[in-house]
């Protein structure tokens, strides 16, 4: 096993919890977002920071990293004040459609930032209030687009909330958005209260299918065409704590992965969600984010932000061969500490895939919470087993 190698790190000032990469030739951009409780005003504040990746040495003057161990670095393009942010996602970059960034905020709004053409700087956001009345105090917790694999005529973003609701928004002409679905998805048994819906995710092979996971420890499947009065499937027995991360694979049609506060990663065949295909893999910390590698030749690599167990990369190639022990650890960063001992909490993580004409290497960006640090890692892992 190899450690993820830190090549540069950045103090982002506020406690950071989200990282997302969007590739766009000369206008690729990395977004890092933060959420912090202001103890004086008791308000939840945040910031959206946009960076440009470079492997040609640091030319950014005042934006030099605090720690730079190589030529690769991130240059700050722009920062935008916001309410506290729990999640961010880029829409796919499609011809004749502007790139969009959705942000789930602590104010109960989903903010959608438009990027003109392929530019790296966003315009003013569309702000959609997803709370029914001003007295509600729910937060937006996660967002996901329906175009991660294929372009969609009806571009939609799903948003999960802390009151147990899920909303689906449709983008109108790139300049406006409308709530087309809103439904009560998760609740605490016997409490008559909504459970925090930590995560929602579209099936990238079927944009009418939506998955959700929550603090009630349940995984649910929703068919937007069939109606949202009730889920088409509920798994309430496999997770022993809240379900807080999930993603479907763009390269394997029937593959779903989930992560939980019970410290375990589970792989699923979507055709049978009664039980996972692997024995739950304990990573030693809550599994807050999961990202499959975007390239087909490395479809066996799974990236995870594991809270007190840091940032990790797993090889899941054996799951393609129907083997039961389907996950193995191949690389990690835990700030030199034992599993489960990093109090700063690894929250945001994503792959950075640079221009292949300039480098064949992959990188990883990771945001840790209490030390408010964004790190850039070099990832030297082959696609063995794929």
C-alpha positions in Angstrom: 0.0 0.0 0.0 1.3 3.5 -0.9 0.5 6.7 0.9 -1.2 9.5 -1.1 1.6 12.0 -1.6 0.9 15.7 -0.6 2.3 18.1 -3.3 0.7 21.3 -2.0 -1.7 22.4 0.7 -3.8 25.6 1.3 -5.4 27.2 4.3 -9.0 28.0 3.2 -9.7 30.0 6.4 -13.2 28.4 7.1 -13.8 24.8 8.0 -14.0 23.0 4.6 -16.2 20.1 3.6 -16.7 19.9 -0.2 -14.4 19.5 -3.2 -15.5 19.1 -6.9 -13.5 19.0 -10.1 -14.8 20.0 -13.5 -12.7 19.3 -16.6 -13.1 21.7 -19.5 -9.9 21.7 -21.6 -8.2 25.1 -20.9 -10.9 26.1 -18.4 -10.9 23.2 -15.9 -11.8 24.3 -12.4 -11.7 22.9 -8.9 -14.3 24.1 -6.4 -13.8 24.0 -2.7 -16.6 24.9 -0.3 -16.9 25.5 3.4 -19.4 25.5 6.3 -18.8 27.2 9.6 -20.9 28.3 12.6 -20.1 31.9 13.6 -20.2 31.6 17.4 -20.8 35.3 17.8 -23.8 35.8 15.5 -24.9 32.1 15.6 -25.1 32.2 11.8 -23.8 29.5 9.5 -21.4 31.1 7.0 -19.5 29.6 4.1 -17.4 30.4 1.1 -17.1 29.0 -2.4 -13.5 29.0 -3.7 -12.6 28.3 -7.3 -9.1 27.1 -8.3 -7.1 26.4 -11.4 -4.8 23.4 -11.5 -1.3 23.8 -12.9 1.7 21.5 -13.1 4.0 24.2 -14.5 5.3 25.7 -11.3 3.7 28.3 -9.0 3.0 31.6 -10.8 0.2 32.9 -8.6 2.0 35.4 -6.4 -0.1 36.1 -3.3 -1.9 32.8 -3.8 1.2 30.7 -3.3 0.4 27.6 -1.2 1.4 27.4 2.4 3.2 24.1 1.6 4.4 23.2 -1.9 6.5 20.1 -2.4 6.3 19.9 -6.2 5.5 21.9 -9.4 1.8 21.0 -9.2 -0.3 23.5 -7.5 -3.8 25.2 -7.3 -4.1 28.9 -8.1 -7.1 30.7 -6.6 -9.3 32.2 -9.3 -12.2 33.6 -7.3 -13.9 33.3 -3.9 -17.6 33.9 -3.2 -19.3 34.4 0.1 -22.2 32.2 0.9 -24.3 30.7 3.6 -22.7 27.5 4.9 -22.3 24.9 2.2 -22.8 21.2 2.7 -22.3 19.9 -0.8 -21.5 21.1 -4.4 -21.8 19.4 -7.8 -20.9 20.5 -11.3 -23.2 19.6 -14.2 -21.5 17.9 -17.1 -20.1 20.2 -19.7 -22.3 19.8 -22.8 -22.3 21.4 -26.2 -24.6 24.4 -26.4 -25.2 24.4 -22.6 -23.5 26.4 -19.9 -21.7 24.5 -17.1 -23.5 24.9 -13.8 -22.5 24.4 -10.2 -25.2 23.5 -7.7 -24.6 24.3 -4.0 -26.6 22.9 -1.0 -26.7 25.6 1.7 -27.5 25.9 5.3 -30.1 28.6 4.5 -32.3 26.0 2.9 -31.5 27.3 -0.6 -30.0 25.5 -3.6 -27.8 28.0 -5.3 -27.0 27.4 -8.9 -24.0 29.2 -10.4 -23.8 29.5 -14.2 -20.5 29.6 -16.0 -20.5 31.4 -19.3 -19.3 29.1 -22.1 -16.2 27.3 -20.9 -15.1 30.1 -18.6 -13.8 29.4 -15.1 -15.6 32.3 -13.3 -19.3 32.0 -12.5 -22.0 34.5 -12.8 -24.5 35.4 -10.1 -26.3 32.4 -8.8 -30.0 31.4 -9.1 -31.2 31.0 -5.5 -34.1 28.6 -4.9 -35.6 28.5 -1.4 -36.7 24.9 -0.7 -38.4 25.6 2.6 -42.1 25.8 2.8 -42.2 28.8 5.2 -39.8 31.2 6.9 -40.1 29.4 10.2 -38.5 26.2 8.8 -34.9 25.7 9.8 -33.9 22.9 7.5 -30.6 22.8 5.7 -29.9 21.5 2.2 -27.5 18.6 2.6 -26.6 17.2 -0.8 -27.1 17.8 -4.5 -26.8 15.7 -7.7 -27.3 16.2 -11.4 -29.0 13.8 -13.8 -26.5 14.2 -16.6 -23.3 12.6 -15.2 -23.2 9.9 -17.9 -25.4 11.3 -20.7 -26.7 14.7 -21.8 -30.4 15.3 -20.8 -33.0 17.4 -22.6 -34.5 18.1 -19.2 -31.6 19.0 -17.0 -32.4 18.3 -13.3 -30.7 18.5 -9.9 -31.9 16.6 -6.9 -31.5 18.1 -3.4 -31.8 16.4 0.0 -32.7 18.3 3.2 -32.3 17.9 6.9 -36.0 17.7 7.4 -36.2 14.4 5.5 -37.5 16.0 2.2 -36.1 15.6 -1.3 -36.7 18.2 -4.0 -36.0 17.8 -7.7 -35.4 21.0 -9.7 -35.5 21.4 -13.5 -33.3 24.0 -15.2 -35.2 26.3 -17.6 -33.2 27.8 -20.5 -30.1 27.9 -18.3 -31.3 31.1 -16.5 -34.0 29.8 -14.2 -35.1 26.8 -12.3 -38.3 25.3 -11.1 -39.1 22.7 -8.4 -40.8 19.8 -10.2 -40.9 17.3 -7.3 -40.8 17.6 -3.5 -41.6 14.8 -1.2 -41.1 13.5 2.3 -38.5 10.7 2.0 -37.1 9.8 5.4 -38.3 10.0 9.0 -37.3 8.7 12.4 -39.5 5.8 13.5 -41.9 6.7 16.4 -40.7 10.3 16.6 -43.0 11.9 13.9 -40.0 13.9 12.7 -38.0 14.0 9.5 -34.6 12.3 9.4 -31.6 14.1 8.0 -31.5 13.0 4.3 -27.7 13.1 4.1 -27.4 12.1 0.5 -29.4 11.7 -2.7 -28.1 10.6 -6.1 -29.5 10.0 -9.6 -28.9 6.7 -11.3 -26.6 7.8 -14.0 -27.9 5.0 -16.3 -31.6 6.0 -15.7 -32.2 9.6 -14.9 -35.8 8.8 -13.7 -34.4 6.7 -10.8 -33.2 8.5 -7.6 -31.5 7.0 -4.6 -31.5 8.5 -1.1 -29.9 7.7 2.2 -30.5 9.2 5.6 -29.9 9.2 9.3 -32.7 6.6 9.7 -30.1 4.1 8.3 -32.3 3.4 5.3 -31.4 3.2 1.6 -34.4 4.1 -0.6 -35.1 4.0 -4.4 -37.5 6.3 -6.1 -39.0 6.2 -9.6 -39.8 9.7 -10.6 -42.0 8.5 -13.5 -44.1 6.2 -11.4 -44.7 8.9 -8.8 -43.2 9.8 -5.5 -46.0 8.8 -3.1 -43.8 5.9 -1.9 -40.4 4.4 -2.8 -40.1 1.4 -5.1 -37.6 -0.2 -2.7 -36.5 0.3 0.9 -33.5 -1.4 2.5 -33.7 -0.8 6.2 -31.5 -3.6 7.5 -28.1 -3.5 5.8 -26.7 -0.2 7.3 -26.3 0.0 11.1 -26.0 3.8 11.1 -26.9 6.7 8.8 -26.3 6.4 5.1 -24.3 9.5 4.1 -22.7 8.8 0.7 -23.5 6.9 -2.5 -22.7 6.9 -6.3 -23.5 4.8 -9.3 -20.7 3.8 -11.7 -20.7 5.3 -15.2 -18.8 2.3 -16.5 -20.6 -0.6 -14.8 -24.4 -0.3 -15.3 -25.5 -2.3 -12.3 -22.9 -1.1 -9.7 -23.9 1.2 -6.8 -21.7 2.0 -3.8 -22.8 3.4 -0.4 -21.0 4.7 2.6 -22.3 5.0 6.2 -21.7 6.4 9.6 -21.2 2.8 10.6 -17.7 3.2 9.0 -18.5 0.7 6.2 -18.4 0.8 2.4 -20.9 -1.5 0.6 -21.0 -2.5 -3.0 -24.4 -3.3 -4.6 -25.9 -4.9 -7.7 -28.8 -2.5 -8.4 -30.9 -5.4 -9.6 -30.8 -6.8 -6.0 -30.7 -4.2 -3.3 -31.8 -6.5 -0.6 -28.2 -7.1 0.4 -24.8 -5.8 -0.7 -22.5 -7.9 -2.9 -19.6 -7.7 -0.5 -19.1 -8.1 3.2 -19.2 -4.5 4.7 -15.7 -3.1 4.5 -14.8 -1.2 7.7 -12.6 1.8 7.0 -12.4 3.0 10.6 -14.3 6.3 10.1 -17.6 7.5 8.7 -17.7 7.3 4.9 -18.7 10.9 3.9 -18.0 10.9 0.2 -17.4 8.2 -2.5 -16.2 8.8 -6.1 -15.5 6.2 -8.8 -12.6 7.0 -11.1 -14.1 8.8 -14.2 -12.0 6.8 -16.8 -13.0 3.4 -18.0 -9.5 2.0 -17.8 -9.4 2.8 -14.1 -13.0 1.9 -13.2 -11.7 -0.4 -10.4 -10.5 2.6 -8.4 -12.8 4.1 -5.7 -12.0 7.3 -3.9 -13.3 7.9 -0.4 -13.4 10.6 2.3 -13.5 8.6 5.5 -13.7 11.4 8.2 -11.4 10.3 11.1 -9.6 7.8 8.8 -8.7 10.3 6.1 -8.7 10.1 2.4 -8.4 6.6 0.8 -8.3 4.9 -2.6 -9.7 1.3 -2.9 -9.4 -1.3 -5.6 -12.8 -3.0 -6.3 -11.7 -5.0 -9.3 -12.6 -8.3 -7.7 -16.3 -7.2 -7.6 -16.3 -7.5 -11.4 -15.3 -11.2 -11.0 -18.1 -12.0 -8.6 -15.7 -12.5 -5.6 -17.1 -11.8 -2.2 -14.1 -9.9 -0.7 -14.4 -7.2 -3.3 -12.5 -4.2 -1.7 -8.8 -3.7 -1.0 -7.0 -0.6 0.2 -4.3 0.7 -2.2 -3.5 4.2 -1.0 -4.4 6.5 1.9 -3.6 9.8 3.7 -4.4 10.1 7.4 -2.0 12.8 8.5 0.3 10.1 9.9 -2.2 8.9 12.4 -3.8 5.5 13.0 -7.2 4.6 11.6 -10.0 6.5 13.3 -7.6 9.0 15.0 -7.6 12.0 12.7 -9.8 14.6 14.5 -9.7 17.1 11.7 -12.2 15.0 9.6 -11.8 14.2 5.9 -15.0 15.4 4.2 -14.6 16.6 0.6 -12.7 14.7 -2.0 -12.5 14.3 -5.8 -10.3 13.1 -8.6 -8.4 15.7 -10.6 -7.7 14.5 -14.2 -5.4 17.0 -15.9 -4.9 17.5 -19.6 -3.5 14.2 -20.9 -1.3 16.1 -23.4 0.6 17.6 -20.4 0.7 14.8 -17.9 -0.4 11.1 -17.6 -0.6 11.4 -13.8 -3.8 11.6 -11.8 -4.3 13.8 -8.7 -6.7 14.0 -5.8 -8.0 17.0 -4.0 -9.1 16.6 -0.4 -10.7 19.1 2.1 -10.4 18.4 5.8 -12.7 20.2 8.2 -11.3 21.4 11.5 -7.8 22.3 10.1 -9.6 24.2 7.2 -7.1 22.7 4.7 -7.3 21.9 1.0 -4.7 19.4 0.0 -3.5 18.4 -3.5 -2.2 14.8 -3.7 -0.4 12.9 -6.4 -1.9 9.6 -7.2 0.5 7.0 -8.6 -1.7 3.9 -9.0 -2.0 1.7 -12.0 -5.3 0.3 -13.3 -4.4 -3.2 -12.4 -7.3 -5.6 -12.1 -9.6 -3.6 -14.3 
